[in-house]
Amino acid sequence: MARYELVKRSVALITLTNPPVNALSSAVRHAIAKSMEHALNDPKVKAVVICGENGRFCGGADIREFAGPLRGPPLVPLLDAIEAGEKPVVAAIEGVALGGGFELALVCHYRIVHFKARLGLPEVTLGILPAAGGTQRLPRLIGIPAALELITTGRHISAQEALKLGIVDQVTEQNACELAVEFALRAVAKPLSSRRVSMLTTPCPPDLDALLEAVTMQVKRKARGVMAPLACIQAVRAAATMPYSKGIKRESELMATLFNSGQARALQYCFFAQRTAGKWTLPSGAQWNNSKPREIRSAAIIGLGTMGRGIVVSLARVGISVIAVESEKKLLETGKQMVIGMLERDAKRRGVSASLNLLKFTLSLQDLKDVDLVIEAVFEDMALKKRVFQELSKVCRPATLLCTNTSGLDVDALAGVTDRPHLVVGMHFFSPAHVMKLLEVVCGPRSSSETIATAMSLGKRMGKVSVAVGNCPGFVGNRMLKPYLDQATFLLEEGATPEQIDKALEDFGFAMGVFRMSDLAGLDVGWRVRKESGLIGPDVDPKNPPRRRQGRRYCPIPDMVCEQGRFGQKTGRGWYMYDKPGGTNAKPDPLIQNLLEMYRSRYGIQPRNISDQEIIERCLFALANEGFRILEDGIAARPEDIDVIYLFGYGFPRHGGGPMFYASMVGLERVLERLEHYHQAHPDVPHLEPSPLLKKLVACGSPPVQKWREHIKTMHSHL
Ligand SMILES: CC(C)(COP(=O)(O)OP(=O)(O)OC[C@H]1O[C@@H](n2cnc3c(N)ncnc32)[C@H](O)[C@@H]1OP(=O)(O)O)[C@@H](O)C(=O)NCCC(=O)NCCSC(=O)C[C@@H](O)CCCCCCCCCCCCC(=O)O
């Protein structure tokens, strides 16, 4: 767990050896303690260098250990002892020094950093704080404002920024470890007192209270209801107002309030869920580590609407040459200008040159004959998409992968019109595609494992969080959205307002309430889908009662809103009103109030007071209930996949963990009981009927999320 060597006859070299990130597990802490004791007691040793194996200094405390009882030497006294030792200790930082790894570096008397290394205190993103002295030492080293910013955001910084901030002593392009050994030899004769960061006085701005207040407001605005950043601010205040010995106690008290909190558990779950999602696995046995992706050098995008443009940018900025196709000259020209503008702005922001030379714009599908992969992003119309796929089948070379960006149509039906169904896969991007991190990779029953591996790996290359899902209407994300949206509109019928429902969801932590989100996405999209699925229009059986369709409760209010030309932000009116078309500042609209009142009186509905708790339970338990059905149907392989989709694609708050983790945190028994209660009250809403899997899990004693898979039959998996 740590290798001890004597180098240059007088330097003890301690190498952390805990792959893959040299996390400070109890065994590593134990090994550091033993090695340090050896080094400090050996008269031959004049100085110490600490580094990490495989070019990675240290990724911090071992997060997996947080779930169990705390064992091994505690970190704070261990680090305090390193700092207090009488021999100079130099940290040789390569790769990463994060969290406890950064705190380890801060107790070393000198820090030498490789120019490609990244440093940071990301604890806040895990719902905790840097509790191995980080909140006390960093402000002493770089001052309150800079330390506050780093600790409350968890941002990683480059070696160069660390040098500028005064965190490190030298940045090198050489081997940091070799340089650190030389550095240590030169440090032997120098006094150490000024190098012990905990002994420094925190440089304190005169307006400390005002600064802390401003950061508190900022944090509350950005991360509503999240506890960890607020605790970080309090800990940094202690660094400014208390001696180290008291500050470190305050840090530890604050850590104790966070450590076992639901938010910390949820955020740590998110960390691992995101990594689990990349490890896709199919019932056939094909999986991430036994399926080789193809290399993609060139791609084509069909359709330069909002989605197509974002996809072109996502591909070009990672060096893939892209041919963009439109059906009309005017659309092609508009799309071209937009893409160039987006790429130029993106490149400026990242300080690189825009890769415009990778782009080609054309009206002819014939130009696609040699590309490695095509992503179709035309209008959401099955007949049109089938025509495109038939055409691609004729034009593209037989090995070209054909992908569709459909947000819910049958990927296998598209595969069926091609000459290569095994090379067809869904790549469902989220809008705007160059910004949103989520990619659903939709596996059709005939998609080959190589095809899936290629789509997953291309997603990763584009910086997306890719999740493999099965083929069914709406896949995972949009299929679950339906019961969630339905509950919101039923609540409108029963007496709530869009702003009340949105506020409850935003207070819960959603980036946007359901109605503001719908206004942003465009209300006409769902309207068209409802028309196509026969819920409205000439196909509706006239014998249907007005608030019933296809044998279940139906709320026509969204259709009435669309009939008035209110399509959301783009038309300046939707569930809210905006200053102008395209405006983003949502204000409650009295016309919507009137519409709701008239609607209720037309159908004799007596509005009632609806609590925030009912809003949250009905919307979120219906959402999770559909998630359980998705697991039963084998549309998602694991609850983690569903949660990652909702975290990255639908603004579910990370400190809630995602709908499935949230359900487990509330308690499956409670979720079951509330769903039964609501289903009894609304028997015409099948989505409220508890799913068999939920019942089964409760009957099995409500196992933790990570164990649900053991209870899911995969015989009928669609993956
Ligand atoms: C390091 C990375 C940037 C590397 O990224 P990369 O993309 O290369 O690789 P992956 O992300 O895929 O990771 C590979 C692999 O490694 C796993 N992993 C990564 N980091 C850790 C880790 N820190 N611990 C465990 N495992 C880790 C990862 O899961 C992958 O494995 P998998 O099997 O899932 O594929 C990137 O990985 C990264 O960003 N890592 C996280 C960095 C981080 O956040 N570090 C901070 C950790 S928290 C910390 O350090 C806390 C410290 O401040 C010290 C705290 C002291 C604790 C004291 C406890 C006192 C409690 C008091 C309360 C008592 C109350 C009571 O009475 O109960």
The ligand as an SDF file (V2000), in Angstrom:
LIG
                    3D

 68 70  0  0  0  0  0  0  0  0999 V2000
   -9.1690   10.6340   -9.4420 C   0  0  0  0  0  0  0  0  0  0  0  0
  -10.0500   10.8250  -10.6310 C   0  0  0  0  0  0  0  0  0  0  0  0
   -9.9100   12.2320  -11.1970 C   0  0  0  0  0  0  0  0  0  0  0  0
   -9.6180    9.8050  -11.7050 C   0  0  0  0  0  0  0  0  0  0  0  0
  -10.4760    9.8820  -12.8090 O   0  0  0  0  0  0  0  0  0  0  0  0
  -10.4520    8.7790  -13.9710 P   0  0  0  0  0  0  0  0  0  0  0  0
  -11.4640    9.2150  -14.9750 O   0  0  0  0  0  0  0  0  0  0  0  0
   -9.0760    8.5550  -14.4190 O   0  0  0  0  0  0  0  0  0  0  0  0
  -10.9000    7.4240  -13.2890 O   0  0  0  0  0  0  0  0  0  0  0  0
  -12.2780    7.0650  -12.6070 P   0  0  0  0  0  0  0  0  0  0  0  0
  -12.9660    8.2580  -12.1070 O   0  0  0  0  0  0  0  0  0  0  0  0
  -13.0360    6.1660  -13.5020 O   0  0  0  0  0  0  0  0  0  0  0  0
  -11.7850    6.2610  -11.3310 O   0  0  0  0  0  0  0  0  0  0  0  0
  -11.1260    5.0090  -11.4600 C   0  0  0  0  0  0  0  0  0  0  0  0
  -11.6130    4.1070  -10.3650 C   0  0  0  0  0  0  0  0  0  0  0  0
  -11.1950    4.6270   -9.1090 O   0  0  0  0  0  0  0  0  0  0  0  0
  -12.3070    4.7880   -8.2400 C   0  0  0  0  0  0  0  0  0  0  0  0
  -12.0290    5.9530   -7.3830 N   0  0  0  0  0  0  0  0  0  0  0  0
  -11.6360    7.1510   -7.7740 C   0  0  0  0  0  0  0  0  0  0  0  0
  -11.4160    7.9520   -6.7290 N   0  0  0  0  0  0  0  0  0  0  0  0
  -11.7030    7.2100   -5.6350 C   0  0  0  0  0  0  0  0  0  0  0  0
  -11.6820    7.4810   -4.2440 C   0  0  0  0  0  0  0  0  0  0  0  0
  -11.2960    8.6670   -3.7580 N   0  0  0  0  0  0  0  0  0  0  0  0
  -12.0500    6.4960   -3.4190 N   0  0  0  0  0  0  0  0  0  0  0  0
  -12.4230    5.2930   -3.8830 C   0  0  0  0  0  0  0  0  0  0  0  0
  -12.4600    4.9770   -5.2050 N   0  0  0  0  0  0  0  0  0  0  0  0
  -12.0970    5.9270   -6.0500 C   0  0  0  0  0  0  0  0  0  0  0  0
  -13.4770    5.0120   -9.1660 C   0  0  0  0  0  0  0  0  0  0  0  0
  -14.6740    4.7110   -8.5270 O   0  0  0  0  0  0  0  0  0  0  0  0
  -13.1240    4.0360  -10.2790 C   0  0  0  0  0  0  0  0  0  0  0  0
  -13.4330    2.7410   -9.8470 O   0  0  0  0  0  0  0  0  0  0  0  0
  -14.7250    1.9940  -10.4030 P   0  0  0  0  0  0  0  0  0  0  0  0
  -14.6230    0.6170   -9.8740 O   0  0  0  0  0  0  0  0  0  0  0  0
  -15.9070    2.7440   -9.8650 O   0  0  0  0  0  0  0  0  0  0  0  0
  -14.6420    2.1010  -11.8900 O   0  0  0  0  0  0  0  0  0  0  0  0
  -11.5180   10.5560  -10.2800 C   0  0  0  0  0  0  0  0  0  0  0  0
  -11.6790    9.2140   -9.9720 O   0  0  0  0  0  0  0  0  0  0  0  0
  -12.0160   11.3580   -9.1190 C   0  0  0  0  0  0  0  0  0  0  0  0
  -12.4090   12.4830   -9.2780 O   0  0  0  0  0  0  0  0  0  0  0  0
  -12.0400   10.7370   -7.9360 N   0  0  0  0  0  0  0  0  0  0  0  0
  -12.6240   11.2970   -6.7390 C   0  0  0  0  0  0  0  0  0  0  0  0
  -11.7260   12.3140   -6.1200 C   0  0  0  0  0  0  0  0  0  0  0  0
  -12.3500   12.8230   -4.8510 C   0  0  0  0  0  0  0  0  0  0  0  0
  -13.4650   13.2240   -4.8270 O   0  0  0  0  0  0  0  0  0  0  0  0
  -11.5790   12.8280   -3.7730 N   0  0  0  0  0  0  0  0  0  0  0  0
  -12.0290   13.2230   -2.4660 C   0  0  0  0  0  0  0  0  0  0  0  0
  -12.3960   12.0380   -1.6480 C   0  0  0  0  0  0  0  0  0  0  0  0
  -13.1070   12.4520   -0.0840 S   0  0  0  0  0  0  0  0  0  0  0  0
  -11.7650   12.9310    0.8420 C   0  0  0  0  0  0  0  0  0  0  0  0
  -10.6810   12.8980    0.3790 O   0  0  0  0  0  0  0  0  0  0  0  0
  -12.0420   13.3430    2.2600 C   0  0  0  0  0  0  0  0  0  0  0  0
  -10.8670   13.9900    2.9160 C   0  0  0  0  0  0  0  0  0  0  0  0
  -11.0350   15.3640    3.0440 O   0  0  0  0  0  0  0  0  0  0  0  0
  -10.5360   13.4210    4.2610 C   0  0  0  0  0  0  0  0  0  0  0  0
  -11.6740   13.1850    5.1550 C   0  0  0  0  0  0  0  0  0  0  0  0
  -11.2880   12.5970    6.4710 C   0  0  0  0  0  0  0  0  0  0  0  0
  -12.3210   11.6020    6.8070 C   0  0  0  0  0  0  0  0  0  0  0  0
  -12.6110   11.6360    8.2380 C   0  0  0  0  0  0  0  0  0  0  0  0
  -13.8760   10.9450    8.5120 C   0  0  0  0  0  0  0  0  0  0  0  0
  -14.4350   11.5080    9.7640 C   0  0  0  0  0  0  0  0  0  0  0  0
  -15.8440   11.1560    9.9190 C   0  0  0  0  0  0  0  0  0  0  0  0
  -16.3980   11.8780   11.0930 C   0  0  0  0  0  0  0  0  0  0  0  0
  -17.8380   11.6550   11.2320 C   0  0  0  0  0  0  0  0  0  0  0  0
  -18.1550   10.7390   12.3080 C   0  0  0  0  0  0  0  0  0  0  0  0
  -19.5850   10.7220   12.5110 C   0  0  0  0  0  0  0  0  0  0  0  0
  -19.9300    9.4610   13.2040 C   0  0  0  0  0  0  0  0  0  0  0  0
  -19.7200    9.4060   14.4040 O   0  0  0  0  0  0  0  0  0  0  0  0
  -20.3790    8.5290   12.5180 O   0  0  0  0  0  0  0  0  0  0  0  0
  1  2  1  0
  2  3  1  0
  2  4  1  0
  2 36  1  0
  4  5  1  0
  5  6  1  0
  6  7  2  0
  6  8  1  0
  6  9  1  0
  9 10  1  0
 10 11  2  0
 10 12  1  0
 10 13  1  0
 13 14  1  0
 14 15  1  0
 15 16  1  0
 15 30  1  0
 16 17  1  0
 17 18  1  0
 17 28  1  0
 18 19  1  0
 18 27  1  0
 19 20  2  0
 20 21  1  0
 21 22  1  0
 21 27  2  0
 22 23  1  0
 22 24  2  0
 24 25  1  0
 25 26  2  0
 26 27  1  0
 28 29  1  0
 28 30  1  0
 30 31  1  0
 31 32  1  0
 32 33  2  0
 32 34  1  0
 32 35  1  0
 36 37  1  0
 36 38  1  0
 38 39  2  0
 38 40  1  0
 40 41  1  0
 41 42  1  0
 42 43  1  0
 43 44  2  0
 43 45  1  0
 45 46  1  0
 46 47  1  0
 47 48  1  0
 48 49  1  0
 49 50  2  0
 49 51  1  0
 51 52  1  0
 52 53  1  0
 52 54  1  0
 54 55  1  0
 55 56  1  0
 56 57  1  0
 57 58  1  0
 58 59  1  0
 59 60  1  0
 60 61  1  0
 61 62  1  0
 62 63  1  0
 63 64  1  0
 64 65  1  0
 65 66  1  0
 66 67  2  0
 66 68  1  0
M  END
$$$$
